Amino acid sequence: MEGTPYPAQTGSALEYNVAARANTDFITDPGTAILLSIVTCGIYGMYIIYKLVQRRDEHFKRMAAVADSAVSQLRAKAQGREDLIAPELAQLEQVRMRMATMAAERGAAIWLLICIFTGIGSLILYYLLMQDYVEHDVAEAQFFTLMSSALTKLGLAGQAGQAAPSVPQREFVTFLLLTLVTCGIYGFYWMYVMIKDFNDHFMAQVAWEDFLLAALR
């Protein structure tokens, strides 16, 4: 899954990038992850940390490619009628650039080593991932909403839809304090929500990606 190449912005690129979610947007059962982490005295937890960063990097990279190819295909469909969707195109370009910036890799192997050899590595990583998830989720919701509006104005879709963010805002300080007070026990719940939040995010966006494919074909 690492280093998955995504094609350039062509008519078939959107289909390819959407189909790539079968490899990048993998779902991990949080309950099983916690159980195996306890049974292996934390060793499996290191594997989960690696996978959390890996799927963050792979998903962000794929969605940046989806945004590129979808906007490119939208422009092709709008030739001669660009004025109808000028506001959406301007905002989509901003969102597309933001998603491209967020697609920079955190590096799963690097963070695994940091967490193994430092005591606070996992806490720093959880903070960064929590921020990444929320920011990315908001950008994706804006992207899908703008695409829906533009496609509706071009007559390529029915009523415009409003995409809602699916990743909840969680207070890092609260999770940190509770983990420290409970001598790490609350950390298992923290791991649970870190896995579940993006599981839910992946499932929530499937319908939107399929909508884009159908409308832009």
Summary of the structure (lengths in Angstrom):
residues: 217
radius of gyration: 19.0
end to end distance: 26.9
largest distance: 63.3
contacts: 662
relative contact order: 0.15
helix: 74%
strand: 0%
